[in-house]
Amino acid sequence: MACLSVDQLSFAANKNLPEVNILTWWGYLVSPWVQETIMKKCHVKISYDEYYTNDDFMRRFHQYKDLYDILIFPNMDYLAVKNEIINNNSNIYKNSNAYEKYIRRSYNQANYPHNITYFLISVNGFLYNPNTISLSKKDTISQVFEKAKSKIVILSEEPIYVFSLLNLNVDKTSPHKAFSKFSALTKGSKIIVTNTISNAYSDPQFAFAYTWPGISIYAIETKYKNFRFLIHPKFSLVSADLLAALNNRKSTECVANVMSSKEFLSKMQNDALYFSPYGDSNQISDKLLKQVHNEFFYLLPKLKWFTSISEKKYNELSRAWYYYFRLNLNDQKVK
């Protein structure tokens, strides 16, 4: 297992400590304070594997699930793995009692088993160059793309985000119908599909990227200082990364409790550039993150959440995206 564990640190010389293995999104657990905190509170070593896309998560989980003690994964994937991770002999769900009220409402409505909590909360939105395009919360999606004609638009590689942008019901919309709407909407725009910060941001014709606050804040603070991030009340959807404890080992339960605690996640916000489910910003040191955080929680009562889809539907959506959308988009000179 490729990992970075706390026994690499000077204070973790004891090789007999229990080890907790985690499957997580890339970048979440790299900071030294994470390992140090868990070591001090739980007296265990942690190791982790990282994945980079939803497809990567699914592949790793199904191939190596018996190796992991804890999962950190998108809430939209929950139904696809639900039957393999249910465990009500856990107490980490109690942390949800202290969530911000709208976050707690969403958590309770999802009716997760007791071994699952929220990890971090995010929302997709529009990272845009105001020198190229003007966007507002009142724009319809047709108006957004009309403004972006002949300009560069960046979209996620994850198909469910594209469906959300089109405001389509994943369960009721055929790939053909979705692509027809998508093709008509994006006609005349120069579409780039990527999950990362693109060199195209530097192009004077770059209009917007439909992306996440973490990427947006990082881009603005490192290079593109005039860019803006817009949370749209209709086209920005809330997503959550879930934390699941996969067994009842004492070490697993301790680490899961620490990593889903207010203290831990309030600090994690600064590393991940996402939001704690507890809704607090007192420990946010990044000025722009705090600004986006406050805007998000102000709009939260009006925002829709991504819903989980079955593994069958997920596979259908992925196939449609990679073998139908992407191939057809080549005809529109998609990069």
N, C-alpha and C positions, 0 to 999 in steps of 0.2 A: 504494500500500500504506500503510495506516495504521500508523505506527510511532513508536517512541521510540528514537533512535539516539545513540550515544556522541558524535557530532560536535556534539551540543547542549551538551556539556561543554566547558569552557574549554580543556582540553589537547588537544582533538581537532580542531584547526583544519585539519589536512591533508586536503583533499578528495580526494586521490588514493589514499587507503587503500582496500584491498579491503573489500567489504561482505558480511556473512553474514546471510541472511534466515531467520527462524525462525517457525514456527507453534507456538503454545504455549497451555496453559491460561492464563486470565486471572490476573493478579496475581503470577505467578512471577518475572518479570524486571524489575520496576519499580524496585527499589532501586538507587541510584546505584553502589553497590559492585560490582554485577554487571557493568555496562558498563565500569567502571574496571578491574576485574580482567582482563576479556577484552582490553581495549585494551592493557594493559601486557604481558600474556603472549603475545598473538597479533598485535598491531599491526594490528588490523582494527576496522572499525565493525560494529555489529550493529543490525539492525532486526527488529521482530517484529509479527506479527498475533496477536491473542488470540481465543480462542473460549470459550464459556460452557457448552456442553453437548456430549455425544457427537454428537448430530445436527448441531450446528454444526461440529464438527470434520470430520465426514464430508463435509459440503457444501463447506467451504472447501478441504479436501484435494483432492477430485475436480475442483473448478473451477480451482484455482490451484496445483496441485502442482508445476508446472514453475518456479514462482517461488521455491520454498523450497529451502534448503540443509539445514535441520535441522527435525525434527519432535519435539515433546514431546506424547505422547498416551497414553491408557489402555491397559494391556496387554490388556484385554478386546476392544479393537478390532483387535488385531494381525492376526488371520486375515482381516479384512475388507480390509486394505491390504497384506498380506504380499507378494503377487506384484508389487507396484509399487514396493517399497522394498528388495528384497533387494540387498545389495552386500557381498560377502565381501572386497573389497579395502580393508579398513580394519583398524586396529589398536586401536580404542577398546574392543573386547571384553576386552582384557587387564586393564582396570580391575576386572573382575569377580573376579579372583583374590584381591582383598583384601576382598571382601564378607564380612559376618557369615555364619557357616557355613550357617545355614538359608536365608538369602537367596541365598547362592551355589548351594545345592542346587536351589532353585527356578529360578534363572536357567539353570543347566546342563540341567535337565530340559526346559526350554522349547525348547532347541536353536535359539536365535536366530542369525541371520547375524551376521557379525563387525562390522557397522556399527550394532548395537543394544546399548544398555546400559540398566540401570535408572537412572532419574533420582531420583524420590522414592518412598517406600513409605507406604501408608496402610492404615487398617482402619476399617470402619464399625462403629458401636456405638450405644448408647442414651444420649442426652443427656436427663436427666430431672430433674424437680423433686421432691426428697425430701419436700417439704411436701404433695405431692399423691399421690405413688405411691412404693411401695417396691419396688425391683428388686434381684435378686441373680443371680449366675452360675448358680445351680441352677434358675432359673425355666424352664419350658417356654414356647414361644411362645404357647400357649393361655393359660397363667397370666398372661403379660405383658399380653395383650389383655383378659383377664377383669378384671384390676386397673384397666384403662383404660376400662372401660365408663362411658359418660356424660361422659367426659373428652376433651380434645383430644389427638390424635395427629398428628404431622407426618411425612410420608413424602417420599422423594425423587421428583423427576420422572423419574429414570432407571429404566426398567422392570426392568432386570436386578437392581437392588438389591431391588426388591419380590419378585422370584422367589427371591432368596437368603434373604430374611426368611421366606418360606414354606417354605424348604428344598426347593425344586422343581428338577428337572432341566430346564433350558431346552430341551434337544433332544428330550425325551420327553413333555412336558406340553403339552396343547392349551390355547389361551387360555380356552376355556369351562371346563375343569376348574380351571385356575388361578384364574379369577375366582370360581368357586363356592367354592373354599377361602378365597380372600381375603375374599369377602363375608361368609361365615360367621364368619371370624375377627374381622373388624373391626366386626361388627354391634353397634350400641349406642355405638360410639366416634364422635367428631366428627373426621373425617379432613380434613386440610389437605395439599395436595401442593405442595411448593416446594423449591428447592435452596438457598434463602438463609435468613438469620436472619429469623424472622417476628415480627410484632407480637404474635402469639398467645402467644409465650413469656411475656408479661407477664400473660396471663389466669390467674386463680387456678385455672382448671380445666385448665390445660396439664399433661399427664402426661409425654409423652416425644416426642423426635424421633429417628428412625432416620437417623443422619447420620455425618459424618466428624469426626475429632479437630480439624481446623483450625477448622471452624465452632464446635465445642463449646468449645474452649479460648478462642477469641475471645469467645464469648457469656458465658462464665463470668467472664472477666477484665475485661470492659467493663461489664457490667450485672447479670448473673444470678449473683452470687457464691455463692449457696447451691446452685446446680445441680451435678449430678455427671455424669461420663461413664463409662459401663460398657462394657468390652470383654467380650463374652459368648463363652465358648469354643465354643459351637455356632452362634450366629447372627451373629457378627462374622467377616467374611471379609476376607482380606488382598488389597489391590490394589496395583499398581505403575504408575507412569507411566514409559513408555519414552522413551529418547532415541535417535533414528535420524539418522545422517549420510547424506544422500541422494546425495552425490557425492564424488569423490576430490580435490577442490581442496584445496590445502595449508591455506588459510585455514579451510575447513570442518572439516577433520580436527583442526586445532589447537583451534578453539572447542569442538568436540564432546568432545575429550579434557579440556579445562579444565572444562567443565560436567558431566562425569561423574566428575570426580576426587573423592577423599576430602576434600581441602582445600575445594573449592567447595561440595560438598553438606553437609558438616558445618556450614558457615556458613548455607547456604540453609535448614536446618531452622528457624532462628529466624524467618525471614521467612514461610515457608509453613506453619509449624506442622504439618509432617509429618516423616517419619523418613528419615534417610540410609540407603542400603543397606549402608553400612559398619558400622552398628550402634553407632557411637560417640556419646556424649553429653557429651564434655568441653567442647565449644564451645556447648552449649545454655545460654543465659542465662535462659530463661523457666522458672520453678520448676515450674509446672503441666505444661508440655510435657515437662520432664525426668521428672516423675512418670509421665505417660502413656507416654512412651517406654520407661521401665524396665518398666512393666507389660506393654506390648506385646511386648517381646523375651523376657520371662519366659514369656508364654503362646504365643509364636510356634510352638513345636514342636507344639502342639495345634490350631492354627488352620488352616482350609482357605483356599485361594486362589481368587479369581475366575479362571475359565478363559476363554480367548478364544473367540469365536463367529464363524461365517462371516458374510459380508455379507448373504447371503440370510436367515439366521436372525435377524440383527440387524434387518433391515428388517421381517421378520414380527413380531418382538417389539415393535418400535416402533409398527407399525400396530395391533397388538392393544391396546397400552397406550393410545394416543391415541384410537383410534376405537371401542374396546370397553370397556376398563376405565374410562377417564375418563368416558365418556358414561353408563355404567351407574352409576358411583359418584355421579353427580348425583342419582340417586334416593335415595341415602343422605345427601343434603344435604351433600355434600363442598364445601368452599370452594375 
